[in-house]
């Protein structure tokens, strides 16, 4: 999505935004973050991922989710605005949005599962792969080679995702999205995302059974283990909530980083009527499941409830 289109959507919805100036990067449009006491437009929506990140409170998520917190529209409605909005329409904003919502075929498309291709220069990681940059990354992040091989990850040596590790996201054994993790440690955007619909899924969803531990990122999920699913940010979309309900779980544990604890307590209330045991883990501020460690996470799981 272009920078101009992001700005046009925000302006049509009467949301103040900045395309240049303080805190604005060359590939972002910035707004004042609705998740923290932001007075200087720290929240950037990025053109290559169509996702936002606040440099002040570190909340991340899809552009549609951000719009749902800045307007009176639901998250699903905002996701459709992002997908379908066309500023060349010769009609009012209200009429345009109404037309978007009335498209039954678009609503049906939300439930379709389409497999995607991995990047053109994707190279599957094997036990004998020769790529020193990858080994330095694994050592720095305390991740084993066996873990990323088991996750069917690959690397790109050239192309759009050069020097990134490609982490596939599976749903019903299909590759539906991927994240490209920067291996150099120097890129401005650590994780590039294949498409804006990644928040329609949960990483490792196919493998959970009776208990799910919801964490923010994929490395958090690797650290916690096979019962963990990653939500790709400290929020859950309506689609992700439904996926969790579809599993008919006995226990659900929210385990986002410390800064998202109080918001986690609000999110978990949605599941209380449907799941026998719901818990929220309070990780100390400045830590996340990846840094906190599996043993300490499970100690908290066995002790803490909402």
N, C-alpha and C positions, 0 to 999 in steps of 0.2 A: 504494500500500500504506500502511496506517495505521501510525502510530508504535507502537501497541499490538501489532499483528501482528508487526512486526519484533522487538520486545522478546520476544514470546511464543516465536517461533522460536528466538531465542538462548537463552532460559531453558530451553526444552525440551531443547536440545542441551547444556545445562550450560556455557554460555559466559557469563561475567560481563559485564554490560552496564549502562549508565547512561542514563536518560531525562531527567535534569536534572543541574544542577551544573556544575562546571568543565569547559570545553571543549565543552559540549553546547549545540547551537543548538535553536531551537524546532521545527525540522523534521527532527531527526536523533536517532538512537539511537547511542550511542558505545561502543566496545570498545577494549581495548588492542591496538595495531597489531601484527600478527605479522611485519611486514616490517622493523621497526626496534626499537631499544631503548626502547620506549615504556612509561613508568611512570605515565602520567596520561591514559589514554583519549582520545588525540588522533584516533582513527580513527572517523569518523562515517558511518553509513548513512542516506541521505536518503530521505524518504518520497516525494518527487515523482519521483525518478529510479530508486529502488531500486538505487542504486550507492553505493560507499563512496569516501571520500577521507581520507587521513591528512594532517593539517596539519603533521606533523613531518617525514616523509620524502617526502610528496607522491605516494605510490603511490595509484592509482585503479583502479577496476574494478567488476564486477558484485557484488551481494550474494552470489550463489552462489559466485563465485570466492573471495571472502573466507572463506566458510564452509568451503570445501575446504582452506584453509590453517589453519583453527582446529579442524578435526575430522579423523577418519580416512576420511571419505567422499570419493569422487571428485568432480571438478568437475561432471560431468554429473548425478550424484546430487544434489548440492547445488542445482543450478539447478532440478531437479524439486521439491525440498523447498520452495524459495522460491515456486515457481509453484502448488503443490498443497496446501501445509500448511494445515490447518484445525484450530484449537485447540478447536473445539466437538466434535470427534470423541470418542466415549465409549470409547476404547481407548488402549492404552499408546503411548508415543512410538515404541517399536521396531516395534510392529505397524503403526502408521500409516505410518511410513517404508517398511516392507516392502511395504505395499499400494501406495504411490506408485510404487515401483520396478517392481512387477509389472504395471503397466498398459501392456499392449502398444500400445494405441492412442495413449497419450501419447508413447511412444517414436517411433512413426511420425510423430506430429505435428511432432516436432523437425525432420524433413526437408522438411516442406511449406513452400513459398515463397508467402507471402501478401502481396499488394500492399496498402499502406496509403494512406490519404488524407493529404494535406498539411493544415496547420491551416486552420481556417475562414476566417480573414482573410488568407491567404497572397496576396501580391502579387508577381508575377514581376518581377525586377530587369531593367530595360532601360537602354540607353545614356543615355536622357534622363530617368531617374527623378529626381523631386524629393524628396529626403530627406536634408537636411544631416547628420543624425546618422550615416547610413551613410557618407558621404564622410569625415567626421572619423575614423570607425573604420578605414576603409581606409588613410587616411594614417598613422594611429597604428600599424597592424599591417603597413604596407608591402605591401599587397595591391592588385593592380590591379583596376579595374572589369571588365576583360575576363576576368580569372580567375573571378570569381564569376558572371558571365553564362554563361561556358562550363560552369560547374558547376551551372547551372540553379537558382541560389539565388533566394530571395525575401525579402521583409520582411513584418512585421506591424506595422501602425501602432496597432492596438487589440487587445483580447482577451487571452487567457492568455499569448500570446507577444509582447505589445506591446513595441516598441523592441528587437526581436531580429531577427537575420538567420537565415532558415531554410535549412539546408544539407541537401539530400536525399542519402540513401544508396541507391545502386542495386545491384541484383543481378539479372543476366540481364535488364537493361533495365527492371526493375520498381523502383518506390520501395518499399523494405522498411523504412526507418527514416529519421529525420532528427535533426539536432542544431539547437538554437536558440541562437545566440551572442548574448550581451548586447552591445549597441552602445553603451551608456552608459558602460561602464567602472566602474559603481558597484554592480552587482548582486552579492549574496553568492555566487550560483552563476553562473559565467560561461557554462556550457553546460548547457542543459536537453535531455534526451533523450526521444524520442518513446515509447520502450518499453524494457523490460528485456532484450529479445532483440537489441539492437543488436550485442552481442558475438558473435552468431552469424554476423556478416558482417565484411567488410573494406572500408573506403572505397576507391573507385577499383579494385576487384577486376576488374571487367569489362575494364579497359583494359590490364592487364599481360599480357606474353607470355612472354619467355624469362628475364627477370630481374625480381625483386621486391625492393624496398627497404622494409622494415617500419619505420614510424615510429609515434609515439604518437598524434598528433592530426591533424585534418584540415588545419589551417594548416601543420603540418609537411609534410604530403603536397603541398600546393600549392607550398611553397617548394622541395622537392626535385624535383618534376616528375612526368611521366606514368608513370614506373616505380615510384612510391611508393604504398604502401597503408597506411592508418591502422588500427591495432588497437584504438583507443578506450581506451587505457590501456597501462601497461607490463606486459602479460601476453598470453598467447594461450589462448583456450578450445580444447577438443578439436575443436569444430566449425571454428574458424578454422584450426587445424593441418591438418585434412582438406581444407579449401578450398585451402590452399597446395599440398598434395600433388597435388590434382586438376589443377593447372596444369602439372604435369610440367616444372618450371623447370630451367634450366641453372645458375642462380645465385640465391642468396638472401642478402640482406644485412640484418642487424639494426642498426637505427639509432635506438634509443631514447635518451633524454637521459642525461647523464653519470652520474646517480645510479643508473641501472638497468643499468650496464655489466656488472657481475658476474652479475646475474641473466640478462642476455641470453646470456652465455656458456653458461649451463646450458640455456636454452631451445633454443639452436641445435643442441645435441647430438642432439635428437630427429630433426632433418632430415638429419644427416650420412649415414646409409645410403641416402638416397633422392635427394639433390641433389648434383651433381658438385662445385659450388663453394659453400661457405658461409662467410660473413664476419660479424664483429662490429666495428662502428665505435665507437671510444672518443672520445666528445665530452667536452670538459672539464666538470667539475662546475659546475653553475649555468647551463649552456647546453643548448639543444635544437636540433634541425635547423632550426627556424624562425629562431632567432637566429644560428645558426652559418653559414647560407647555403649555397646549392646548390654553388657552386664549391669551397668548402672540403670539403663532404661528399664530392664526387666525387674530390677529391684523396686523401682518406682511403680511399675505396673501392678506389682503384687501388693502394694501398700496404699496407693492413692485412688480415690474415686471422686466423682463430681459431688 
